[in-house]
Each structure stands twice: as C-alpha cells, then as structure tokens.
Amino acid sequence: MQIRLLFVGKTDQDYLDEGIKQYVSRINRYLSMEITVIQVNRKWNSLPEMQRKNKEGEAILEHMKWGDVCILLDENGKQIDSAGLAAFVQEHMNRSTRKLLFVVGGPYGFSQDVYDTAHMKLSLSKMTFSHQMVRLFFVEQLYRAMTIIRGEPYHHQ
C-alpha cells in the first residue's frame, strides 16, 4: 500500500518542513509514502473565499486518481484516537488498498466538489490548527500508527 499526502500550498515555516521530512523518512521504512504540494497561484489570494476554495478544489481533483481512497483532513470530520488511526490503516492494508490519499486543504477548507468526491473526513482535534501545522501533526500520527501496527514502543497507552 502507498500513502499519498496532498497539501494545498507550500509549507513556509522551515521548522515545520523539517519535522514533516523527518517523519516521512521514518514512515518510508514501513511503507511507501509521498507528498504532493499543489502550488497556489498568487492571484488566488485576492479571490473571495468561495472562489479560492473552488480554484483549490479544481487543483485537488486534478491530483486525485481513480482508485484512490481519499480522506480529507477537515475540522468537521470524524475524530479517532491514535490506535483508531492505526486500525484504519491496518484495515486498508488488509484490504490491499493500493493508495490512501490524505488531503490537507488551504486555509478555507475544501470546495463542495472535493467533499463530494472524498470517501471520508477526518478531524485531528476539536481545536483549530493552521493548515500548515496540521501537516506535521498528521505525519507524526501516521508514524505513530505504523509503530502501533508493528508493536513498537513509540506509542504508550
């Protein structure tokens, strides 16, 4: 199984980017993982919120491939704990899912077309985090999930 992360816009804080790279490197010991960054056109910044979400949504949909199981990281999504994420990943490994695609949208979230295409919405917390910080938090949770699946001592309950 492969995991793809799709991010809208680059990570502009070096400490976040470094942390993301560190966890991606760790995850790649367990399974193939790649990150795709959708470049945001500077003109989008001046658009009204809905138009910007639609532009970003079009770009997200262009990166989705047939057969991807698409999970949106969304503040209104389902909340699960770390063991639940591990069980979710393990379930898809057992099903021989080819690709899990996790999408972190821009600062305004997703367009309706993206919501309609996704298989699931997942929330990391009831608190609101910047879409850039979510990237680091989520890759750490994916690494934690892999260590739970393998029975390694990283996660403590």
Secondary structure, 3 states (H helix, E strand, C coil): CEEEEEEECCCCCHHHHHHHHHHHHHHCCCCEEEEEEECCCHHHHHCCHHHHHHHHHHHHHHHCCCCCEEEEEEEEEEECCHHHHHHHHHHHHHCCCCEEEEEECECCECCHHHHHHCCEEEECCCCCCCHHHHHHHHHHHHHHHHHHHHCCCCCCC
